[in-house]
Each structure stands twice: as C-alpha cells, then as structure tokens.
Amino acid sequence: MPEPTSAPGQGSPIVNDELEQPEPPRPCVFIHVNHKQILGAHVGARALRHFSKNNDRFDIKFIETRDHPFLVAREGDLFLRNGVRRKWRMNDLQSFTPLRFMPPELMNYQGRAVVIDPDVFAVSDVWALLSRDMEGKAILCRPRSRTSRDINGPLATSVMLLDCSKLRHWKTEEQFNEMFDGERDYKKWITLMYEDRGNIGLFENSWNDLDVLNKRTRMLHTTKRWTQPWKSGLPIDFVPADKFDAFPPLGWLLYARRKIFGDYAFLGHYKSHPDKNQEDFFFGLLRECLEEGTVTEEMVQQEMLNDHVRKDALRVLEAAPPVDQVVARLPA
C-alpha cells in the first residue's frame, strides 16, 4: 500500500492546459501533526489502510508543523483564544491544529479531502466518507457537543470531509496571523463559527466518535488527552482549555495558574485509559506499523526518551492482541 507522505508547504501549482482541463487530484486523507504526536499519526495512517478495501482510490498525507515556517515565526507571541491572550508555543501538544484548514490549499482548491487529528483512528473504510454525497455542502463534520445535533453551535473540526473547490476563502497562514492581530479568535476559528452555516452539513457522530469505541464507531477520536493510551504515566505536556464558557471562575483560576507558575505547573501525569479495548486497539495498530516498516523500534525508543510515548510502550505492544480480535470483541 502507498505510505503517507508529508504535504508540501504550499503544494505544487497546477497549470491549466489551453485545450484540456486537468484531472482533479485523487481524494486524500490528511493527518495534521507536530513532533509530539507523530507516532499517533503513523498509527492513524495504518488504521486507515487496515480497514479500507479501497486503498488504491485515495492518498494519505501528513501535514507537519515543521514544514510551515509561519507557525514557528510566531513563537512566544500572544494570540486571541476565547477572548483571552495566550502565548503561542510550538512545543504545545496541539500546535498542529491551525493546519487542519490547509487541505484546500494543498489540493489547489480541487477535489475531496478528509482531514483528521493524529489521535483519530479509523475503525471502518474511510472511502465511505470520502465518496459520500455531500448534497452541495463544502464541509461535513459533527457538533462538538456529545449530546446535541445543533449545527448552529460550535462544530468539531478534528474530522472533516471537505469539498476543496468550495473553500477558496481558506487561507491558513493569513488567517493564523489574524489571531495575533486580535482580528480572529482561535476558539471561533477552530469551531467554524466564522463559516456560513449554509455551507456545512453534519455527518453521523460515529465518524468522529469522542472516546467511544464500539461496533457502531467509524472513527475513534481519543479526545480526553489525560488518558490517551500511549501517554500513560508521562508528565502532562499540554495546556488545558480555559473554562470561561462553562464556568468563568474556573477559567480565571486556570488562567492565573498559567500566568504565575507556567503552562504545565501542577497538572500531574497522564492516567491509564479506562477502556482496555482502546489501549489494545492502538497498540495492535502500532505493532502492524512495526511489521510494515512505517515505524521502527528505534523511533519508538526515541519517542519514549522524548516523553512523547509511555516508557513501557514496547512491552505493551508485544502483549496487545491483533486488531481484528479487538474489534470482534467490541460492545454493541
């Protein structure tokens, strides 16, 4: 099977022939990622290939922070997030998130793309999503809420199906820099609150199942970072979201902790995942990566030394059952 490649910074321009229109690019699944989550991205790519019967019909590409200098250029600068100024840190666990808006540019505003986080793992054939009828919409996604289907509220952009031809207004570098000028709020941007709701449709929540893995799950998203299965026991290395919307006093308390003591002070360590199936699923896929050669044991060891992967990762993956065995035992 073709292996994932890194998407170039701005893509290669397509020049129209005077007599023939170019063929649209092949549908592509983009995984946006930074140095801290690269192992998860490889596991995510393996999951896509493992469960698809249409691997010859789509590409997989990584969009890596290291390839986009406009991100590192703002290191330490203050940007607007949920009405509060924060420092931009390339070393944050989720510094890749602005790159989820890059697929239309990388596809030269043609064709279809799915974009996923590096902690999203297919449990079914992604071609069913790539090839579905979008009914004229530019974006298909799900609400951030676990209980509501309100398209007018904040939407989850961690998994999106995109008609790139309808998203020519997505200019990632320009819009990223607007956050530092106070013209764009990260929270509103990342939840599609600046988008025309008439251009957005909802797909089933199972395509971005938030911490749920059962027989209905199409893509598992391990959103609870505290318990991501490959991080157990490591010191917390992400800045928790401010809680201004849900409970303002807690939001200001978190803000004060960060300002006085630093980004990661008093956050503790990652916990063991409460669902053994999710841990076994991840490590079964990681073992397949090693067998396929997309990940090496040396890479896993280096990620362990860097505190990006739990210290017992090699032992855990040796004990993990095969992926299909884990799927077979999932609850209904």
C-alpha positions as CSV (number, residue, x, y, z in Angstrom):
1,M,0.0,0.0,0.0
2,P,1.2,3.6,-0.6
3,E,2.6,5.2,2.5
4,P,1.7,8.6,3.8
5,T,3.8,11.5,2.6
6,S,4.3,15.0,4.0
7,A,2.3,17.6,2.3
8,P,4.5,20.4,0.9
9,G,4.2,23.9,2.3
10,Q,2.0,25.3,-0.4
11,G,1.5,22.4,-2.8
12,S,2.6,22.3,-6.4
13,P,0.7,24.7,-8.6
14,I,-1.4,23.1,-11.3
15,V,-1.2,24.8,-14.7
16,N,-4.3,24.6,-16.9
17,D,-3.6,23.4,-20.4
18,E,-5.2,25.5,-23.1
19,L,-7.1,22.6,-24.6
20,E,-7.7,20.2,-21.7
21,Q,-8.8,20.8,-18.1
22,P,-6.6,18.9,-15.6
23,E,-8.0,15.9,-13.8
24,P,-8.9,16.7,-10.2
25,P,-6.4,15.3,-7.7
26,R,-7.1,11.9,-6.1
27,P,-9.1,12.2,-2.9
28,C,-6.8,12.4,0.1
29,V,-6.8,11.9,3.8
30,F,-4.7,14.5,5.6
31,I,-3.4,13.9,9.1
32,H,-2.1,17.2,10.6
33,V,0.6,16.7,13.3
34,N,3.5,18.0,15.2
35,H,6.7,16.4,16.6
36,K,4.9,15.3,19.8
37,Q,2.1,13.3,18.1
38,I,4.0,11.9,15.1
39,L,3.7,8.3,16.3
40,G,0.0,8.7,16.7
41,A,-0.2,10.0,13.1
42,H,1.6,6.8,11.8
43,V,-0.9,4.7,13.8
44,G,-3.7,6.7,12.3
45,A,-2.4,6.1,8.8
46,R,-2.1,2.4,9.5
47,A,-5.7,2.3,10.8
48,L,-7.0,3.9,7.5
49,R,-5.2,1.3,5.4
50,H,-6.1,-1.7,7.7
51,F,-9.8,-1.1,7.4
52,S,-10.2,0.1,3.8
53,K,-11.0,-2.1,0.8
54,N,-10.4,0.9,-1.5
55,N,-6.7,1.7,-0.7
56,D,-5.9,2.3,-4.4
57,R,-8.5,5.1,-4.6
58,F,-7.1,7.6,-2.1
59,D,-3.9,9.0,-0.8
60,I,-2.7,9.7,2.8
61,K,-0.5,12.7,3.5
62,F,0.9,14.2,6.7
63,I,0.7,18.0,7.2
64,E,3.6,18.6,9.7
65,T,4.2,21.7,11.7
66,R,7.9,21.6,10.8
67,D,7.1,22.2,7.1
68,H,5.3,25.5,7.8
69,P,7.6,28.3,9.0
70,F,4.7,30.7,9.6
71,L,3.9,28.8,12.7
72,V,7.3,28.9,14.3
73,A,7.6,32.6,13.3
74,R,5.1,33.5,16.0
75,E,6.7,31.5,18.8
76,G,6.0,33.3,22.1
77,D,3.7,35.9,20.6
78,L,0.2,36.5,22.1
79,F,-2.8,35.3,20.2
80,L,-6.5,35.5,21.0
81,R,-8.2,32.4,22.3
82,N,-11.7,32.6,23.7
83,G,-11.3,36.2,24.4
84,V,-8.0,35.8,26.4
85,R,-4.5,36.3,25.2
86,R,-2.2,33.2,25.2
87,K,1.4,32.7,24.1
88,W,1.8,30.6,21.0
89,R,4.0,27.6,21.8
90,M,5.3,25.3,19.1
91,N,6.0,22.8,21.8
92,D,2.4,22.6,22.9
93,L,0.8,19.2,22.3
94,Q,-1.7,20.6,19.8
95,S,0.3,23.2,18.0
96,F,-0.7,21.5,14.8
97,T,-4.4,22.5,15.0
98,P,-4.3,25.5,12.6
99,L,-3.1,23.1,9.9
100,R,-6.4,21.4,9.7
101,F,-7.5,24.3,7.4
102,M,-4.7,23.6,4.9
103,P,-6.1,20.8,2.7
104,P,-8.0,23.0,0.3
105,E,-4.7,24.9,-0.5
106,L,-2.7,21.7,-0.7
107,M,-5.3,20.3,-3.1
108,N,-5.2,23.5,-5.2
109,Y,-8.8,24.0,-4.3
110,Q,-9.9,21.0,-6.2
111,G,-11.3,17.6,-5.3
112,R,-12.2,16.0,-1.9
113,A,-10.2,15.7,1.3
114,V,-10.8,14.3,4.7
115,V,-8.7,15.9,7.5
116,I,-8.2,14.2,10.9
117,D,-6.2,14.8,14.1
118,P,-3.3,12.5,14.9
119,D,-5.4,10.9,17.7
120,V,-8.1,9.8,15.4
121,F,-8.2,6.1,14.3
122,A,-10.4,4.6,11.6
123,V,-12.4,1.5,12.6
124,S,-14.1,1.3,9.1
125,D,-13.5,2.1,5.5
126,V,-12.8,5.8,5.1
127,W,-13.8,5.6,1.4
128,A,-17.4,5.5,2.6
129,L,-16.9,9.0,3.9
130,L,-14.7,10.3,1.0
131,S,-17.2,9.2,-1.6
132,R,-20.5,10.1,0.1
133,D,-23.0,12.6,-1.3
134,M,-22.2,16.0,0.3
135,E,-25.5,17.5,-1.1
136,G,-23.7,20.6,-2.2
137,K,-22.1,21.4,1.1
138,A,-18.5,22.5,1.4
139,I,-17.9,20.8,4.8
140,L,-19.3,17.8,6.6
141,C,-18.4,17.4,10.3
142,R,-20.2,16.9,13.7
143,P,-21.1,19.1,16.6
144,R,-18.6,19.4,19.5
145,S,-21.4,18.6,21.9
146,R,-21.7,14.9,22.8
147,T,-25.5,15.3,23.1
148,S,-26.7,18.0,20.7
149,R,-27.1,17.9,16.9
150,D,-27.3,21.7,16.7
151,I,-25.5,22.8,13.6
152,N,-25.6,26.5,14.7
153,G,-23.3,25.9,17.7
154,P,-19.6,25.1,17.9
155,L,-18.6,22.3,15.5
156,A,-15.8,19.7,15.8
157,T,-13.1,20.2,13.1
158,S,-11.0,17.2,14.2
159,V,-12.6,15.2,11.5
160,M,-13.9,17.0,8.4
161,L,-14.9,16.0,4.9
162,L,-14.1,18.9,2.6
163,D,-15.1,19.9,-1.0
164,C,-12.0,21.9,-1.6
165,S,-13.4,23.8,-4.6
166,K,-15.9,25.5,-2.2
167,L,-13.3,26.6,0.3
168,R,-11.2,29.1,-1.6
169,H,-11.6,31.5,1.2
170,W,-9.5,29.3,3.5
171,K,-6.0,31.0,3.6
172,T,-4.4,29.3,6.6
173,E,-1.2,31.5,7.0
174,E,-3.2,34.7,6.6
175,Q,-5.9,33.7,9.0
176,F,-3.5,32.2,11.5
177,N,-1.7,35.6,11.7
178,E,-5.1,37.4,12.2
179,M,-5.2,35.7,15.7
180,F,-2.2,37.7,16.8
181,D,-3.7,41.0,15.5
182,G,-6.8,40.4,17.5
183,E,-8.9,40.1,14.3
184,R,-9.7,36.4,14.7
185,D,-10.4,34.3,17.8
186,Y,-8.8,30.8,17.9
187,K,-11.9,29.3,19.6
188,K,-14.3,30.6,17.0
189,W,-12.0,29.7,14.1
190,I,-11.4,26.2,15.2
191,T,-15.1,25.6,15.8
192,L,-16.2,27.0,12.4
193,M,-18.1,29.9,13.9
194,Y,-16.8,32.2,11.1
195,E,-18.3,29.9,8.4
196,D,-21.7,30.3,6.7
197,R,-23.8,27.5,8.1
198,G,-25.5,27.1,4.8
199,N,-22.2,25.5,3.5
200,I,-22.0,23.0,6.3
201,G,-23.7,19.6,6.8
202,L,-23.5,17.1,9.6
203,F,-22.3,13.6,9.3
204,E,-23.1,10.8,11.8
205,N,-21.3,11.3,15.2
206,S,-19.8,7.8,14.7
207,W,-17.3,9.3,12.1
208,N,-15.8,11.2,15.0
209,D,-16.7,9.2,18.0
210,L,-15.4,11.1,21.0
211,D,-13.8,8.5,23.3
212,V,-16.3,5.8,22.3
213,L,-15.2,2.5,20.7
214,N,-18.0,0.1,20.0
215,K,-19.4,-1.8,17.0
216,R,-21.0,1.5,15.7
217,T,-17.8,3.5,15.7
218,R,-16.5,4.5,12.3
219,M,-13.6,6.6,13.6
220,L,-12.4,6.7,17.2
221,H,-11.2,10.1,18.5
222,T,-9.3,9.9,21.8
223,T,-10.2,13.5,22.8
224,K,-9.6,13.1,26.5
225,R,-5.9,13.9,26.4
226,W,-5.4,13.0,30.1
227,T,-5.9,9.3,29.3
228,Q,-4.6,8.9,25.8
229,P,-3.4,5.2,25.7
230,W,0.1,5.9,24.5
231,K,0.9,8.5,27.1
232,S,0.1,6.8,30.4
233,G,2.5,7.8,33.2
234,L,4.2,10.7,31.4
235,P,4.1,14.3,32.7
236,I,1.3,16.4,31.3
237,D,2.6,18.5,28.4
238,F,-0.5,20.4,27.2
239,V,-2.3,23.5,28.3
240,P,-5.9,22.6,29.3
241,A,-8.6,24.6,27.7
242,D,-9.9,27.6,29.7
243,K,-13.4,27.1,31.1
244,F,-14.7,30.6,30.7
245,D,-17.7,29.5,28.8
246,A,-18.7,26.6,31.1
247,F,-17.6,28.1,34.5
248,P,-15.9,31.5,34.4
249,P,-14.4,31.3,38.0
250,L,-12.6,28.1,37.0
251,G,-11.4,29.7,33.8
252,W,-9.8,32.6,35.6
253,L,-8.2,30.2,38.1
254,L,-6.6,28.2,35.2
255,Y,-5.5,31.5,33.6
256,A,-3.9,32.7,36.9
257,R,-2.1,29.3,37.4
258,R,-0.7,29.5,33.9
259,K,0.4,33.2,34.3
260,I,2.0,32.7,37.7
261,F,3.5,29.2,37.6
262,G,3.9,28.3,33.9
263,D,1.9,26.4,31.3
264,Y,2.2,22.9,32.8
265,A,2.6,23.5,36.6
266,F,0.5,21.3,38.9
267,L,-1.0,19.3,36.1
268,G,0.4,15.9,37.1
269,H,0.7,12.9,34.9
270,Y,-1.3,11.1,32.2
271,K,-3.6,8.4,33.5
272,S,-4.2,4.9,32.3
273,H,-7.1,4.7,29.8
274,P,-10.3,3.3,31.4
275,D,-11.2,1.3,28.3
276,K,-8.7,-1.6,27.7
277,N,-10.1,-2.1,24.2
278,Q,-8.9,1.4,23.2
279,E,-5.4,0.7,24.6
280,D,-5.2,-2.7,22.8
281,F,-6.6,-1.2,19.6
282,F,-3.9,1.5,19.5
283,F,-1.0,-0.9,20.3
284,G,-2.2,-3.6,18.0
285,L,-2.1,-1.0,15.2
286,L,1.3,0.2,16.3
287,R,2.6,-3.4,16.1
288,E,1.3,-3.5,12.5
289,C,3.3,-0.3,11.8
290,L,6.4,-2.0,13.0
291,E,5.7,-5.1,10.9
292,E,5.1,-2.9,7.8
293,G,8.2,-0.8,8.5
294,T,6.4,2.5,8.6
295,V,7.6,2.8,12.2
296,T,10.9,1.4,13.6
297,E,11.7,0.2,17.0
298,E,14.4,2.9,17.2
299,M,11.7,5.5,16.5
300,V,9.5,4.2,19.3
301,Q,12.5,4.2,21.7
302,Q,13.4,7.7,20.8
303,E,9.8,8.8,21.3
304,M,9.9,7.2,24.7
305,L,13.1,9.1,25.6
306,N,11.4,12.3,24.4
307,D,8.5,11.7,26.8
308,H,6.1,11.5,23.8
309,V,5.3,7.9,24.3
310,R,4.9,5.9,27.6
311,K,8.0,4.2,28.9
312,D,6.6,0.7,28.7
313,A,5.3,1.1,25.1
314,L,7.4,-1.8,23.6
315,R,6.3,-4.2,26.3
316,V,2.6,-3.2,26.0
317,L,2.5,-3.6,22.2
318,E,4.0,-7.1,22.5
319,A,1.1,-8.1,24.7
320,A,-1.6,-6.4,22.6
321,P,-3.9,-8.8,20.7
322,P,-4.4,-8.5,16.9
323,V,-6.5,-5.5,15.8
324,D,-9.3,-7.6,14.3
325,Q,-9.5,-9.6,17.5
326,V,-10.1,-6.4,19.5
327,V,-12.7,-5.2,17.0
328,A,-14.5,-8.6,17.2
329,R,-15.0,-8.2,21.0
330,L,-16.2,-4.6,21.0
331,P,-19.6,-4.0,22.7
332,A,-22.7,-3.2,20.6
